Structures are given as C-alpha cells and as structure tokens.
Amino acid sequence: MIFWATSDIHSPRYLDVFFSSRRNLPPSNLILLAGDLVDKGRVIHFDPIYRALSSTSVIAVFGNEDFREVRDEFRRMYPKVIWLEDESHTVTLDHMTIEVVGSEGIISRPTKWQRELGISEEIYMKRFEKINKLLCDSKADYLILLTHYASSYVTVTGERRWAYPELGYPLVENVECKPDLAVHGHAHKATVLRAVVGNVKVYNVALPANKQIVSINVDLNEKKRK
C-alpha cells in the first residue's frame, strides 16, 4: 500500500512545492494531511489542494493555522475530506481495516500566544487521554496516529532544542496502546524526518522540511506474518 502524506502547505505559500512534488509520486491508496493546510485560517486557499486530491480518499487533521473558528467552514466547503478532531475513522483497503486516529495533537508547553488565548497544559492532557482511549479501543488490522503537532521529539531534531516543548509531545513514547504508524507535521526545520520509536514508525511530513510530499510504503500483511 502506498500512502501520501504531507502537512504545512500553508497555502498559497508552498503550493508550488506541493504541485511539483505531486507529479513524481506513485499512485496512492490513501492521502493523509497533517494540518496547517492554509496560512492564517484563509479557508479558500485550500481549494486548489482539494481539487488536486479529489480522486483519492483523503483524511486530514487541523493545524494551529487552520484556526478553530473556521473549521466548520472547512468541513462545509470540502466535504469529501474526512476531517478528524480527536476522532477516528476506519477504511478498508485490500481486505484489511486501517484506522486513523486524528487530532491536532499535543504540545508540552503552550506558546505565549496560546496562553493569551487561555490554552493551558490541562487542555492538552485531556486531549492525551482522548487519544490514548481511541488508540486502545481500536480493533483495526493497522493503526495510524495522525497529528499536526509532533508525536515524538525524535523527529523534531534539527529545530532549536528549547523549542521542542512547543513543537510537540512524546506521545508515541507515552500512550498505552501503540499505533503502527505515526504521522505528524509542524516542525519545519527538522532534519530527522523519519524514525522508529519503540516499534512505531514515525514520520515528520512537514512540506518545508521534506521539500516534497512523502510517499509511505506500508506492508499491511507484516503484522499477520509476525
């Protein structure tokens, strides 16, 4: 199975990179979008991305620049996308079930801007509990964790170290029930873009870091052979 995954398109800022990369990719069974799809909440700028990807199943989460107050507008204008906010969605591919647990994700320390909006560590810890439960409730053959914020500090390596707590949280290391694959964005300047953390394959798919849409080749039968 081939999955495409990307994030931080910040449309229209990185649209040229998005479209030039797309031309060279193998066909995809599923597309994962890990947030910050537009700049500063301007929903209409998602339009060219939506039209380009409309022929394939797309599952997306929101990023911090896909502002909370416009998320219903994303859903209304782009209904073919499965938008997840602390939710899960299951698809069947090649007779196997694939469940995506999707969330904006968690950061260890709210930014100054978030604190001014009243966003506290407690809010993120409640989200952690939701994500953990969704992962543990899964009965799927293959489980994917899709977040905007980094789900491990390993794949933010290359960013300024003091900023790690504002880029993500070691979610993969701390959840009780591990996904098979974790996909995130947000860390534009990371230099370690994929890693195996425990037994979980973690991908940072931020477009500014990768300079291309990431193609992930998944062997759905791997777990059965084990």
Secondary structure by P-SEA (a helix, b strand, c coil): cbbbbccccccccaaaaaaaaaaacccccbbbbccccccccccccaaaaaaaacccbbbbbbcccccccaaaaaaaacccccccccbbbbbbcccbbbbbbccccccccccaaaaaacccaaaaaaaaaaaaaaaaaccccbbbbbbcccccccccccccccccccccccccccccccccbbbbcccccccccccccccbbbbbccccccccbbbbbbcccccccc
